[in-house]
């Protein structure tokens, strides 16, 4: 998969934030993704039906986030077209697409009725990941994250880590834990494997409702709350620590 970060912002945003290189790279990827969707439909439509695995190559190449972004942009731009289902129109509106005159450059121009079926397949495959969503969470707005099991937004994670387990993050410290602090970084651990890292506060859907926390995750939290080996050896002579090969799970 081409790991090109999806830029969620307009050309004006990128210019103001000195991020034009990121914008241009992401914009080009959007256009290539759009072309690949058109090719996938062309090559997998037999005149009556789309092949069941028609989305596989596109998602493998560009990832769920960009594929969804391009499809949602297309439907938003063609919201007037009755050949797109109401369900897919409603879904498209849940995806934030910044206003930008260049959005028209990555509209998918396959036949709308066939493209609607392609969208159905992408949405079903994504739903089958069984990811946590806002309905499972306590909203983050006025919440202190510290020592809570938080849920990462799916788009924060690379596709291979888009699982319910890897969405769970035990927040431990950082100014971002506070809803009122100016700092935004939240430090803690992935419950799935214990990796210590940090994310911005905005990357979280909220706190997983306590009644939904899996037993394995509760056990992990108990492990993290035990005095660490570092703490136990704090008064011992300092020894060089081995370097850890940290996985890069984030969709930066």
C-alpha positions, 0 to 999 in steps of 0.5 A: 500500500502506498503510505502517503498521508491523507491531507484533510485540508484545503489548498488555502489551509495548506498554504497558511500552515506551510504544508503545500508539499503535503497537500500536493502529494495527497492531492496527487494520490487522490487523483490516482486513487480516483483513476484506479476506482474507475479502472476497477469498475471497468475491469470488474463489471460484466454488464450486469454485476460487479465482481465481489472482490472488485474493491480489493486492489483499490483498498490494498493500494490506497487504503480505506481512508483515501478510498472513502475520502474519494468516494465521499467527495464524489457523492457529495459533488453529485448529491443531486443524482438520484442514482446514488442511494439515500443511504450512500448519500447520508453516509457521504455527508458524514465524511468531512471534505474541505471546500476546495475548487480542486475537489472536482479533479478527483470525482469518480466518473464511472456510471453512478448506478454501478459506482453506488454498488462499489460504494456499498462494497467498500462500506460493507468491508469497512463495517466488517472490521467491527471497529469501535465508534462514537456510540461506544464512547463517552464524549471527549469534550470535557473529559480528563483522559488520564488513566482511562481506556480511550478509543482512537479514531480509525483514521489515526491508524494504518490499515493493518492496525485498524482493529478494535484491539489496536483502537484501545489506548490507555492514557497515562500522562501529558497535557493533552489529557486535560480538556483545558490545557494548552498542550495537546499530546496524550502519552500512554500505551496501546493495550494490544501490545503495550507500546508506549507512544503519544497522540494528539487529543483530537485523535480520540473518539472518547473514552470507551464506556466502562461496561464495554471494556473487554476483560483482556483490556482490564487485565492489561490496565492492571498490569500497567498500573503495577509499579514498573521495573524502572520505578522499582530500580530507580534507586539502583545504579543506572544501566544503559537501556536497550533500544526498542524497535517501536512499530509505527502504527499511526497514519501520519 
